[in-house]
C-alpha cells in the first residue's frame, strides 16, 4: 500500500541509488523517496533476509527498539532514526536516517591511532547516544568501531540495535540474548550470566582502547578461543604508560571484570578523562568533529571486495527482490562462484513464496503463515511523516563537511576546554590496523 493510499509504504515508493554494505542477515542501500512530503529525501534501506530463527529474532528485536526510540518524547541524534518499516515478499526492511556511508573502523584504517583528544570526541558522542538508550533501560551489547557510523558533517551515531536487549520488558534473558562481538564483549555476557547496563561500559573501554592503542586482544580465527578469552576478561593495552593518567584510570574503571565494580554511565561521565567535556554542547551537536567525512573511505571486509560497483544493477536488484542475492560469496562458495548473482525483482512469480522459507526456517518450525503472523505489525511510518502538516522536505544530510583550519578550532574552543583538534593522519606504515572487521555472534 502506498503512502498516498494510507499509512504504509511499498517498494514502489523508493528509488534504489547505490549499495552501501552488508551484515549477517542484511544488506544496506541508499534509497530516495519518490513521493509524499519527503519526496526526494535520501535514506538508508536496511533489507533483512530471514534465514533462521536467530535472524527472525534479531529483526523483530531491532524493530521493537527502533519503534521505542521513534515514539519516545526525545529522539537522540546519536542513535538510528526509523522512518519506515516495510514487510514485503516475506522479507523485511527498515528505512532509516542516512549516514555518510563510513564508520569509525574506516577512520581507524585511514589514520591509524587517534590522539586522546580526538578519541575523547567520539567517545563523548557515543556516550550521548548510549545515555538515551540506557534511560530507556536498553543495553546495546555490540558497541564497536564498525557500529559507530558517521554523518556527512563528521558527527557520529551508534547503530545496529539488532543485538540489543530491552530490560524494561521484564523478560529473563535466553541464551540467544547473550550476544555481541567477543572482542568487545563484557565477561559476564560471554559467560551467559546476566545482562546489565554496565555491560556497555566494558565495551566503551574496549572501544577507546582500540582508538588509541589497537585491539585489547590479538585477532583470532578461532571463535571458541575468542569466547574463552572474552569469558576470562583478559586484555592488554599496548603502551599503556604513555597515555595520560586520566585515560589510564578510565581503562581501569571501565574494564573491571567484576560487573559490580564497574560504574554506570552517569559515573563514567564524571571520570577525569571526561572532566572538561561540555555535555550540553555535545548533546546539541555543537562540538566540532576532528575529521571531515570526505577524508574517510569505506573499507569493506576482505571477503566483500569484488569487481562489482555499488551502482551495478545486479547489486541494486537485491534491495527488494524476494530471494537473497549472492552479494559477496562466502569463502566456500568462491570456489564455485565469483560473481554476484542477483535476479531482477520483476522476474519472480511462483518462486516468491517457495523461496521465502529456507531449510533452516523450516527446521525451526516456521511456515509462511507463521512468518506473516510474526511480522503482521512490522509496517511503520514515523509520526512526523504520517500527516501532511508540512510540505517542506526534511533537510538533506548529503553534503560533505567543508575544510576546517586550526584557526577555526581555536576560535571555537578556549585552550583549557578544547577537547578536540585537527591532526594529520598517522603514517599507515607505522599504525596499520591489526584486525579485520569484527563480526557479531552469528555473523
C-alpha positions in Angstrom: 0.0 0.0 0.0 1.5 3.4 -1.0 1.7 6.3 1.3 -0.9 8.3 -0.5 -3.4 5.5 0.0 -2.8 5.1 3.7 -0.2 4.7 6.4 2.3 2.4 4.9 4.8 2.4 2.0 5.8 -0.2 -0.6 9.0 -0.8 -2.7 7.5 1.3 -5.5 7.8 4.4 -3.2 11.6 4.3 -3.4 14.4 4.5 -5.9 17.4 2.4 -5.1 20.6 4.5 -5.7 23.5 2.5 -4.5 24.7 -0.4 -2.4 26.4 0.5 0.9 27.3 -2.7 2.7 26.0 -5.8 4.3 25.7 -7.5 7.7 25.0 -11.1 8.8 21.3 -11.1 7.8 21.0 -7.8 5.9 22.2 -5.6 3.1 22.1 -1.8 3.1 21.3 0.5 0.3 20.9 4.3 -0.2 17.4 5.0 -1.4 15.4 8.1 -2.4 11.7 8.7 -1.7 9.6 9.0 -4.8 6.6 10.7 -3.4 5.0 12.3 -0.3 6.1 15.3 1.7 9.6 13.8 1.9 9.9 13.2 -1.8 13.5 13.3 -2.9 14.8 12.7 0.6 17.6 10.1 0.8 17.5 7.3 3.4 19.4 4.1 4.2 17.4 1.0 3.5 18.4 -2.0 5.7 17.0 -5.1 4.0 16.8 -8.3 6.0 16.9 -11.9 4.9 15.1 -14.3 7.2 17.3 -17.4 7.1 16.8 -19.0 10.5 15.2 -18.4 13.9 18.1 -16.2 15.0 17.6 -13.9 12.1 13.9 -13.5 12.8 14.6 -12.7 16.5 17.2 -10.2 15.5 14.9 -8.3 13.1 12.0 -8.2 15.5 14.2 -7.2 18.4 15.6 -4.3 16.5 12.1 -3.3 15.2 10.8 -3.1 18.7 13.7 -1.0 19.9 13.7 1.4 16.9 9.9 2.0 17.4 10.5 2.8 21.1 13.2 5.3 20.0 10.9 6.8 17.3 8.0 7.2 19.7 9.9 8.5 22.7 9.5 12.1 23.8 13.1 12.8 22.9 14.9 11.5 19.8 18.6 11.3 20.1 20.7 12.3 17.0 23.3 9.8 18.3 21.0 6.8 17.6 19.3 5.4 14.5 16.0 7.0 13.4 13.4 4.7 11.9 11.3 6.5 9.3 9.5 3.5 7.7 9.2 -0.2 8.4 8.3 -2.5 5.5 7.1 -6.1 5.3 7.0 -7.3 1.7 7.7 -10.5 -0.2 8.1 -12.4 3.1 11.1 -10.1 3.8 11.5 -7.1 6.0 13.2 -3.7 5.6 13.9 -0.6 7.6 14.1 2.8 6.1 16.5 4.8 8.3 18.1 8.2 8.5 21.1 8.1 6.2 24.7 8.4 7.3 27.8 9.1 5.3 28.4 5.5 4.3 31.5 5.1 6.5 32.2 4.2 10.1 34.8 4.6 12.9 36.6 1.4 11.7 37.1 3.1 8.3 38.6 6.2 10.1 41.0 4.0 12.1 42.1 2.2 8.9 42.7 5.6 7.3 44.6 7.5 10.1 45.8 4.7 12.4 45.6 5.5 16.1 43.8 8.6 17.3 45.1 11.1 19.8 43.4 11.1 23.2 41.7 14.4 22.3 40.1 13.0 19.2 39.2 9.7 20.8 37.5 11.6 23.5 35.3 13.4 21.0 34.0 10.2 19.5 33.6 8.7 23.0 31.6 11.7 24.0 29.1 11.4 21.2 28.8 7.6 21.7 28.1 8.3 25.4 25.4 10.8 24.4 23.6 8.1 22.4 24.2 5.4 25.0 22.8 7.7 27.7 19.5 7.9 25.9 19.4 4.2 25.3 20.2 3.4 28.9 17.5 5.9 30.1 15.0 3.5 28.3 16.6 0.5 30.1 18.1 -0.8 26.8 21.6 -2.4 26.7 23.3 -2.0 23.3 25.6 -5.1 23.7 27.5 -4.6 20.5 29.5 -1.3 20.8 32.5 -1.4 18.4 34.0 0.9 15.7 32.0 -0.8 13.0 28.8 0.2 14.7 29.8 3.9 15.2 28.6 5.5 11.9 29.4 8.9 10.5 27.0 11.6 9.5 28.1 13.7 6.4 29.1 16.5 8.8 31.6 14.4 10.8 29.4 13.7 13.8 28.7 10.0 14.7 25.8 7.9 15.9 25.6 4.4 17.4 23.9 1.9 15.1 22.9 -1.8 14.8 20.4 -2.4 17.6 19.6 -6.0 16.5 21.7 -7.4 19.3 20.4 -5.0 22.0 18.4 -6.2 25.0 15.4 -4.3 26.4 15.5 -4.8 30.2 12.2 -2.9 30.6 10.3 -5.9 29.1 11.0 -7.8 32.3 11.8 -11.0 30.5 14.5 -13.4 31.6 17.3 -13.4 29.0 17.7 -16.6 27.0 21.0 -18.0 25.7 20.4 -16.2 22.4 20.2 -12.8 24.2 23.9 -13.1 25.4 25.3 -11.7 22.1 27.7 -9.3 20.7 31.3 -9.3 19.3 33.7 -11.3 21.5 36.5 -8.7 21.3 34.2 -6.0 22.9 32.0 -8.3 25.0 31.9 -8.0 28.8 32.9 -11.1 30.6 29.5 -11.7 32.2 27.9 -11.6 28.7 30.4 -14.1 27.3 29.6 -16.3 30.3 25.9 -16.0 29.8 25.4 -14.9 33.4 23.5 -11.6 33.5 22.6 -8.7 31.2 23.1 -5.4 32.8 23.5 -1.8 31.5 27.1 -1.9 32.7 28.0 -4.5 30.0 28.2 -1.5 27.7 30.7 0.2 30.0 33.2 -2.6 29.4 32.6 -2.2 25.6 33.3 1.6 25.9 36.7 0.8 27.5 37.5 -1.7 24.7 36.3 0.9 22.1 38.6 3.7 23.4 41.5 1.3 23.7 41.0 0.3 20.0 41.0 4.0 19.0 44.2 4.9 20.8 46.2 1.7 21.0 44.6 -1.1 19.0 42.6 -4.2 19.9 42.7 -5.3 23.5 43.4 -8.8 22.4 45.1 -10.3 19.3 42.9 -11.2 16.4 41.9 -14.9 16.3 40.3 -17.0 13.6 39.2 -19.5 16.3 35.8 -18.4 17.6 35.9 -20.7 20.5 39.2 -19.3 21.6 37.8 -15.7 21.2 35.0 -16.6 23.6 37.3 -18.2 26.1 39.4 -15.0 26.3 36.2 -12.9 26.5 34.9 -15.0 29.4 38.2 -14.6 31.2 38.2 -10.9 30.8 41.9 -10.8 29.9 43.1 -7.8 27.9 46.2 -5.8 27.1 46.5 -2.1 26.2 49.7 -1.6 24.3 51.9 1.2 25.5 49.5 2.0 28.4 52.1 4.0 30.4 52.5 6.5 27.5 48.9 7.7 28.0 47.7 10.3 30.4 46.8 9.3 33.9 43.1 10.2 33.4 43.0 7.8 30.4 44.8 5.1 32.3 42.3 5.5 35.1 39.4 5.4 32.5 40.6 2.0 31.3 41.0 0.7 34.8 37.5 1.7 35.8 35.7 0.6 32.7 37.5 -2.7 32.1 36.6 -4.2 35.5 36.0 -7.9 35.2 33.6 -7.8 38.1 30.3 -6.2 37.0 29.5 -4.9 40.4 32.8 -2.9 40.4 32.0 -1.3 37.1 30.3 2.2 37.1 27.1 3.2 35.5 27.2 5.7 32.6 26.5 8.7 34.8 29.6 8.0 36.8 31.7 7.4 33.7 30.9 10.9 32.6 32.4 12.2 35.9 35.8 10.5 35.3 38.8 12.8 34.9 39.3 11.8 31.3 35.9 13.4 30.5 36.2 16.3 33.1 36.2 19.1 30.6 33.5 17.9 28.2 30.7 20.3 27.7 27.8 17.8 27.7 25.2 20.5 26.9 27.2 21.4 23.7 27.8 17.7 22.9 24.1 16.8 23.0 23.3 19.7 20.7 26.0 18.6 18.2 27.8 21.8 18.9 31.3 20.2 19.3 33.4 20.3 16.2 34.3 17.0 14.6 38.0 16.4 14.2 37.8 14.8 10.7 36.0 15.5 7.5 33.9 12.7 6.0 35.4 13.5 2.6 38.7 12.1 4.0 37.2 8.8 5.0 36.5 6.0 2.6 34.5 2.9 3.4 36.8 -0.1 3.7 34.7 -3.3 3.2 35.6 -6.6 4.8 38.1 -8.6 2.7 35.5 -11.1 1.8 33.2 -8.4 0.5 35.6 -6.9 -2.0 34.9 -7.6 -5.6 34.8 -6.2 -9.1 31.2 -5.0 -9.0 30.3 -1.4 -8.4 27.9 -0.1 -5.8 25.6 1.1 -8.6 25.6 -2.2 -10.6 22.1 -3.1 -11.4 22.7 -6.7 -10.3 23.5 -5.4 -6.9 20.7 -2.9 -6.8 18.1 -5.5 -7.7 18.6 -7.2 -4.4 17.1 -4.3 -2.4 13.5 -5.6 -2.8 13.8 -9.0 -4.5 12.2 -12.0 -2.8 15.4 -14.0 -3.0 18.6 -13.1 -1.3 21.3 -12.0 -3.8 24.7 -13.6 -3.5 26.1 -10.1 -2.8 29.5 -11.5 -1.9 30.2 -15.2 -2.0 31.5 -17.0 1.1 35.0 -18.5 1.0 33.5 -21.9 0.3 31.2 -20.5 -2.4 34.0 -18.6 -4.1 35.5 -21.8 -5.4 32.3 -22.3 -7.4 31.1 -18.8 -8.0 33.0 -15.5 -8.1 30.3 -13.1 -9.4 27.4 -11.6 -7.7 24.1 -13.3 -8.8 21.0 -11.2 -8.2 17.8 -11.7 -10.1 15.7 -8.7 -11.1 12.6 -8.2 -8.9 10.1 -8.5 -11.8 11.3 -11.9 -12.8 9.9 -13.6 -9.7 6.5 -15.3 -9.9 6.0 -18.7 -8.4 9.4 -18.7 -6.8 8.3 -15.9 -4.4 6.6 -18.0 -1.8 8.5 -21.2 -2.2 11.8 -19.3 -1.7 10.7 -17.4 1.3 11.3 -20.4 3.7 14.9 -21.6 3.9 15.7 -25.1 5.1 16.8 -23.7 8.4 13.5 -21.8 8.9 11.5 -25.0 8.1 13.6 -26.9 10.6 12.9 -24.2 13.2 9.2 -24.8 12.7 8.4 -21.8 10.5 5.6 -21.6 7.9 4.6 -18.8 5.7 1.6 -18.3 7.9 3.7 -18.1 11.0 6.0 -15.6 9.4 3.1 -13.4 8.4 1.8 -13.7 11.9 5.1 -12.7 13.5 5.5 -9.7 11.1 1.9 -8.5 10.9 2.7 -5.4 12.9 6.1 -4.8 11.2 5.0 -1.9 8.9 5.7 1.5 10.4 5.7 5.2 9.5 7.4 7.8 11.7 4.8 10.1 13.3 6.4 13.1 11.6 5.6 11.6 8.2 2.1 10.3 8.9 0.2 13.5 8.1 0.9 16.2 5.6 1.1 19.0 8.0 4.1 20.5 6.2 5.1 20.4 2.6 8.7 21.2 3.4 11.2 18.4 2.8 13.5 17.2 5.6 16.9 18.8 5.5 19.3 16.9 3.3 22.1 15.1 5.0 24.1 14.6 1.9 26.6 17.5 1.9 30.2 17.0 2.7 31.9 18.9 5.5 33.9 21.9 4.4 37.6 22.1 5.3 38.4 23.2 8.8 41.5 25.0 9.8 43.3 25.0 13.1 42.3 28.7 13.4 38.6 27.7 13.2 39.2 25.2 16.0 41.0 27.7 18.2 38.2 30.2 17.7 35.5 27.8 18.8 37.4 26.4 21.8 39.4 28.0 24.5 42.8 26.4 25.4 41.6 25.0 28.7 38.3 23.4 27.4 39.5 22.5 23.9 38.8 18.7 23.8 39.1 18.2 20.0 41.6 19.2 17.4 42.5 18.6 13.8 45.6 16.4 13.4 47.5 14.9 10.5 46.8 11.3 9.7 49.3 8.9 11.2 51.5 7.0 8.8 49.7 3.9 7.6 53.1 2.0 7.7 53.5 2.8 11.4 50.0 2.3 12.5 48.4 -0.3 10.4 45.2 -1.9 11.7 45.8 -5.3 13.2 42.4 -6.9 12.9 39.7 -7.4 10.3 36.2 -6.2 10.6 34.7 -7.7 13.8 31.7 -10.0 13.5 28.9 -10.3 16.0 27.7 -13.7 17.1 26.0 -15.4 14.1 27.8 -13.2 11.5 
